[in-house]
Amino acid sequence: MMNSMNVPSKRSTLEKKLDKLILALFATLFTMCVIGAIGSGVFINEKYFYLGLRGRVEDQFNPKNRLVVTILTMFTLITLYSTIIPISLYVSIEMIKFIQCAQFINNDLNMYHAESNTPALARTSNLNEELGQVEYIFSDKTGTLTRNLMEFFKCSIGGEIYGTGITEIEKGGAERAGVRIDDDEDKRSATAVHEKGFNFDDTRIMRGAWRNEPNPEACMEFFRCLAICHTVLPEGEETPEKITYQAASPDEAALVAAAKNFGFFFYRRTPTTVMVRESHVDRMGSMQDVAYEILNVLEFNSTRKRQSVVCRFPNGKLVLYCKGADNVIYERLADGNYDIKKTSREHLEQFGSAGLRTLCLAYRDLSMDQYKSWNEKFVQAKSSLRDRDKKLDEVAELIEKDLILIGCTAIEDKLQEGVPACIETLSAAGIKIWVLTGDKMETAINIAYACSLVNNDTKQFIISSETDTIREAEDRGDPVEIARVIKESVKQSLRSYLEEARRSLSNTPERKLAFIIDGRCLMYALDPALRVNLLGLSLICHSVVCCRVSPLQKAQVTSLVRKGARKITLSIGDGANDVSMIQAAHVGIGISGQEGMQAVMASDFAIAQFRYLTDLLLVHGRWSYLRLCKVITYFFYKNLTFTLTQFWFTFQTGFSGQRFYDDWFQSLYNVIFTALPVIMVGLFDKDVSASLSKKYPQLYQEGIRNTFFKWKVIAVWGFFAFYQSIVFYYFTAAASQHGHGSSGKILGQWDVSTMAFTCVVVTVNLRLLMSCNSITRWHYFSVAGSIAAWFLFIFIYSAIMTSFDRQENVYFVIYVLMSTFFFYLTLILVPVIALFGDFLYLSLQRWLFPYDYQVVQEMHKDDPHEYSMIRLPERSHLSPEEARSYAISMLPRENSKHTGFAFDSPGYESFFASQQGVCVPHKPWDVARRASMKQQRQQPQRTGRS
C-alpha cells in the first residue's frame, strides 16, 4: 500500500479544447449582451411618447437614469441569450461515450481472445476520442510484444556455450541476410526436452553428461544456483513429472525447471530450508536429497536488478548465490579471471543478438566471521521502521561484492501473433512506436527487427554505455569520473546525432531513422541540460528503443513526449513495472497477460493481445473522434443559430429585452426538438467501414492532425449559423408584414415567432442529415420524430393554453398559421434558402478540396458489403456454426435499409455485424428461419435422451 500511487484523472484533448470553445461562447454571449445593453441605454428616450416613459416608471425603463437601464438590461439579456451555451452538450457526450464503450468496444469480436476467453474492456469512457488522435505509442516488450511464456533455451557455463536451438529472431535475421536456415524438429537429439519453461537440446550436459565436461565443478555450481537462488513455491506431488512451480515471474519458473532437468530437482520449501534432489556427483544415476538452509534472502527489485540468497550447506559451508542483469553482476565481480569475463560478455552479446533474455549467475564463499558481522547489520536494517528498503539495499551492497562468475542463462520469449503486421499498419497510420524494455540492447534491437520497427535500410543512432572509453573509466573505479565520462559522451553523441538526423531528414526524408539508447545513458540524457537535444532527436526518428530502463525511466520518457512535445501519447504494458508508464500517458492500455492484472487495473482500456491495437485505434478510436467532433460542432451551430434569431429581434424592440420565442419553446429546443438526432450521429455515423479503415490506415492521420475540430471548422459552422439566423428572422418577419389569417387579422409577434421556430427546428434537423456520412433508419426516425414532436407539442400546447387562458401568448397560434397558404410556403422556402449555402459549400468542398475519407468513399462507392467470416482460434471449443450464432446473439435485434454518400452502410444490427464480419439477414422471415434452425439443432439431443 505504501508503494501505491494515486491514479491520475485523465481528460481527453478534445474535451480540453471544448472548454475553450465554451469560453469563446461565453465571450460571444457577453459581447451580445454588452451591445444590447448599450443600445438600450442609447435608445431609451422620453420622445417615444407611445412607450409611456414619462412620469414614474420602472428603473429598467427610466430614461433619466441611463446607467441603471444599461446595467439592468445587461442582466436581462444574459438570461435571454443564455441558450447559446450548450448545457445539454456534456450530458449528450457522456451518454454517447458510455454507449460506445459498453456496446461497441466491449462487444467487438475482433478484439476477443478465445484462448484466454478475454474480451476488450473499456475501463473509462473519458478517452474514446483520444484513441483516434494518438501519435506516439510507448510499448513494453516482455508480455506486450512477446508472449511472456519463458523457455530456458541456452546457457554459458565456465566460458562454454550450451544449447543448439535456433530462435525466431535468428531465423528472421538469416532471412534478412538471404540465408536459409532449416530447423527441423526431427533433428533434435534423444536427450532434448521440451516442456513448459524448458526447451533445451545439448547432449553434452543433458542426463548427467555434464560430469564429463572440462568444467564439471562450474556446471554443478551453475545448476545449484538455479535450484537455490529463487523464491519459487513447489506444488503437487514431489516427482519431476507432476510437480508444478508457482513463481513471481515466468523467468524464475523457467530457471527452476531447467535445474530440475539438469539433475538438481527442487521439490520442497520450508521457511528456512530448500530441499534439492541432486544427481550424485561421483556415481552416475545415484540421487541424493540435500537440505540447504536459507539464512537470508536479498530480494529482487527494479533498482537492484538482482537477487541473492545466503545459504548453509549440510557440511556448514556458507555460500552467497546471486543472479541478475549482466551490467549489475559485472560491476560486483572480483578481480582476476578476465578471460572468462571477456568470453561470457561475448556470449551475452551473442544471446542478445538472438533475441534471448539473459541473466548472469555468480557466487561467493563466506567465512563465519564475515557472515556474522554482516548479518547483524542486515537484522538492524530489516527491523528499521524508516527507510527500510533503502537500508536493506545499502546492507546488500556490503556482501554482494567480490563475486565469482559462474555463467549466464538465455531464455526465449517468442513474439505474439500478428505483432509485425500490427506495427506496420500503425506506422502507416502515422503513429510512431517506442519500445521501452529492461532487456539488453542486442535483444531489444533484434526484437525491433522482428517487429518491423527497424529494417536493413533504417539508419540507427546508438548511444550505449558499453564503449571503450566508459569501460576504461570503470576500470579506474572512480564513481565521479565514471559519471563525468558518461555524461560527456552522451552530450556529444546527442549533439552530433541531432545534426546528422536533421541533415538526413532534409536530404532523404523518405529514409527511416531509429534512435537506440540504454538506461544508463538515458539517466544522463534526461538531465535538464540535455533533455532538449534528447527530445529533438527522438521526435525526428521514426522509432525509438530504450534498453535496460527502469519503471521510473519509462514514465519519464513518456512524460517527456507528452509535456515537452505536446503530442497525444499511448502506453501499453502487461506488468506492474509498466503501471507508472501507463498512468503517465494520455491513454493507458493494459494487456491481460501472464504477470497478473496490475497493468489492467491501472489502465484506461484493456486488451488481450498487442495486435488488437489496430481495431482499437484505427476503427473505434477514429470513429469516436469523428463522431464527437461532429456532435460538438453541430451543437455549437444549432444553439448559435437559435440564439442569433433572438438577437436580431432585440434590434426591433429597442433593446428592451423582449423575448421572441415562448418560454417553453426555448426550454425544450435542446431537450426534445433537437436532442435525439445528434445522439444517433454520435453512435452510428461512420465515414468508411471497419475493413476500409484498416485497409487505408493513412485515414488515421486526420485525427492526428485534428482535422475536424480546428477553429477553422468551427468558424465555418459559425458563419452558416449566422447566415441562417438572418434568413430565419428577417425572411419570416419581412414576409409576414403583409400576411393575415383566415379571419383577416394580420399576423402578430407570436405568429411570426412560432413560424420562425418551426423553420429553425426543420432546418437544423435536416442540416444534420446533410452532414452524415451514413444514414440509417435510426437517423430518419430521430429526425422525423423530432420534427413531429414539435408539431405534436405545439398542437397540444396551443389547445391547453386556449382552455386555460384566452390571453396566453400562443393562443390558437398554430391553428391560425395552418389555415394560411403563407405558412406552408414559408415552411418550404425558408429551409431551402437557409440550407442552400451549406449545400453549395459541401458540394464545392467535396469536389475541390476533399478529405481523405471522401476520396476513399468515391473509390469504393460501387463496392458491395465486405462481409468476412469470423476466424475462429484453432483451440476454440465452438464449431463455425455455433460461433456464428454466438456472434449474432451478441448483436442488437434490428435491421434497416439506409444510404450513404458513397456506399451503402448497415443499420443498427448490421452496423455491429459488419464490424464483426457476420452477414445478418434483413428480412423478418429470415429471423424466424434462424429460430427454426436453432430448434432443429436441439431436436436430436432431446430425441437421444428419450
SULVEN-V347896 format. One record per residue. PHI is phi as a letter, one per 20 degrees, with the letter a starting at -180 (NA if undefined). Layout:
[[PHI] [PHI]]
//
This chain:
[[NA] [f] [e] [f] [c] [f] [f] [f] [e] [d] [c] [f] [f] [f] [f] [f] [f] [f] [g] [f] [f] [f] [f] [f] [f] [f] [f] [f] [g] [f] [f] [f] [f] [f] [f] [f] [f] [f] [f] [f] [f] [f] [f] [f] [a] [f] [f] [e] [f] [f] [e] [m] [e] [e] [n] [e] [c] [f] [g] [f] [c] [e] [f] [e] [c] [f] [f] [f] [g] [f] [f] [f] [f] [g] [f] [f] [f] [f] [f] [f] [e] [f] [f] [f] [e] [f] [f] [f] [f] [f] [f] [f] [f] [f] [f] [f] [f] [f] [f] [g] [f] [f] [d] [e] [f] [f] [d] [f] [f] [f] [d] [e] [d] [f] [f] [d] [l] [c] [e] [f] [c] [e] [e] [b] [d] [e] [c] [g] [f] [f] [f] [e] [c] [f] [d] [c] [d] [d] [c] [f] [e] [f] [n] [d] [e] [d] [e] [l] [d] [f] [c] [f] [c] [b] [b] [c] [c] [l] [n] [c] [e] [c] [o] [d] [f] [c] [e] [f] [f] [f] [f] [f] [f] [f] [f] [f] [e] [n] [d] [e] [d] [e] [c] [e] [f] [f] [e] [f] [f] [f] [e] [f] [c] [c] [c] [g] [n] [b] [b] [c] [b] [a] [f] [f] [c] [e] [l] [m] [f] [f] [f] [e] [f] [f] [c] [f] [f] [f] [f] [f] [f] [f] [f] [f] [f] [f] [e] [d] [e] [a] [c] [f] [d] [e] [c] [n] [f] [e] [c] [g] [e] [d] [f] [c] [d] [d] [c] [f] [b] [f] [f] [f] [f] [f] [f] [f] [f] [f] [g] [f] [f] [e] [o] [c] [e] [e] [c] [b] [c] [d] [g] [c] [c] [d] [e] [c] [e] [d] [f] [f] [f] [e] [d] [f] [n] [e] [d] [b] [e] [c] [d] [d] [e] [e] [e] [b] [c] [d] [f] [f] [b] [f] [e] [f] [l] [b] [c] [c] [c] [d] [c] [d] [f] [g] [e] [n] [f] [d] [c] [d] [d] [c] [c] [a] [f] [f] [f] [f] [f] [f] [f] [d] [f] [f] [f] [n] [l] [f] [f] [f] [f] [f] [f] [f] [f] [f] [f] [f] [f] [f] [f] [f] [f] [e] [m] [e] [e] [d] [c] [d] [d] [b] [b] [b] [e] [d] [e] [f] [f] [f] [f] [f] [f] [f] [f] [f] [f] [f] [f] [f] [f] [f] [e] [f] [e] [d] [l] [f] [f] [f] [f] [f] [f] [f] [f] [f] [f] [f] [d] [e] [b] [l] [e] [d] [f] [e] [r] [b] [d] [c] [d] [e] [c] [f] [f] [f] [f] [n] [f] [g] [f] [f] [f] [f] [f] [f] [f] [f] [f] [n] [e] [e] [d] [d] [d] [d] [c] [e] [f] [f] [f] [f] [f] [f] [f] [f] [f] [f] [f] [f] [e] [m] [f] [c] [c] [f] [e] [f] [e] [d] [d] [d] [d] [c] [e] [e] [d] [f] [f] [f] [f] [f] [f] [f] [f] [f] [n] [e] [f] [f] [f] [f] [f] [f] [f] [f] [f] [f] [f] [f] [f] [f] [f] [f] [f] [f] [f] [f] [f] [f] [f] [f] [f] [f] [f] [e] [e] [c] [f] [f] [f] [e] [c] [c] [d] [c] [b] [e] [f] [f] [f] [f] [g] [e] [f] [e] [f] [g] [f] [d] [f] [f] [f] [f] [f] [f] [f] [f] [f] [f] [f] [f] [b] [c] [c] [d] [d] [l] [e] [e] [g] [f] [f] [g] [f] [f] [f] [f] [f] [f] [f] [f] [e] [f] [e] [l] [d] [f] [d] [c] [d] [c] [b] [c] [c] [f] [f] [d] [f] [f] [f] [f] [f] [f] [e] [f] [c] [d] [d] [d] [d] [e] [d] [e] [d] [n] [d] [f] [f] [f] [f] [e] [e] [e] [c] [c] [c] [e] [c] [f] [f] [f] [g] [g] [f] [f] [e] [f] [d] [f] [f] [f] [f] [f] [f] [f] [f] [f] [f] [f] [f] [f] [f] [f] [g] [g] [f] [f] [f] [f] [f] [f] [f] [f] [f] [f] [f] [f] [f] [f] [f] [e] [d] [m] [l] [e] [n] [f] [e] [e] [d] [f] [g] [f] [g] [f] [f] [e] [g] [e] [e] [c] [f] [c] [e] [f] [g] [f] [f] [f] [f] [f] [d] [d] [f] [b] [e] [c] [f] [f] [f] [f] [f] [e] [f] [d] [f] [f] [g] [f] [f] [f] [f] [f] [f] [l] [f] [d] [c] [e] [f] [f] [f] [f] [f] [f] [f] [f] [f] [f] [f] [f] [f] [f] [f] [f] [f] [f] [f] [f] [f] [f] [f] [f] [f] [e] [f] [d] [e] [b] [e] [f] [e] [n] [f] [f] [f] [e] [g] [f] [f] [f] [f] [f] [f] [f] [f] [f] [f] [f] [f] [f] [f] [f] [f] [f] [f] [f] [f] [f] [e] [f] [e] [c] [d] [d] [f] [f] [f] [g] [f] [f] [f] [f] [f] [f] [f] [f] [f] [f] [f] [f] [f] [f] [f] [f] [f] [f] [f] [f] [f] [f] [f] [e] [b] [f] [e] [f] [g] [e] [g] [l] [f] [f] [f] [f] [f] [f] [e] [d] [f] [f] [f] [f] [f] [f] [f] [e] [f] [f] [g] [f] [f] [f] [e] [f] [f] [f] [f] [f] [f] [f] [f] [f] [f] [f] [e] [e] [c] [f] [f] [g] [f] [f] [f] [f] [g] [f] [f] [d] [f] [e] [f] [f] [f] [e] [e] [d] [f] [f] [e] [e] [f] [f] [e] [f] [e] [e] [f] [g] [f] [f] [f] [f] [f] [f] [f] [f] [f] [e] [e] [f] [e] [b] [b] [b] [e] [a] [c] [b] [f] [c] [a] [f] [c] [f] [e] [f] [f] [f] [f] [f] [f] [f] [f] [e] [m] [d] [e] [d] [f] [d] [d] [g] [f] [f] [f] [f] [f] [f] [f] [f] [f] [f] [f] [f] [f] [e] [f] [f] [f] [f] [f] [f] [f] [f]]
//
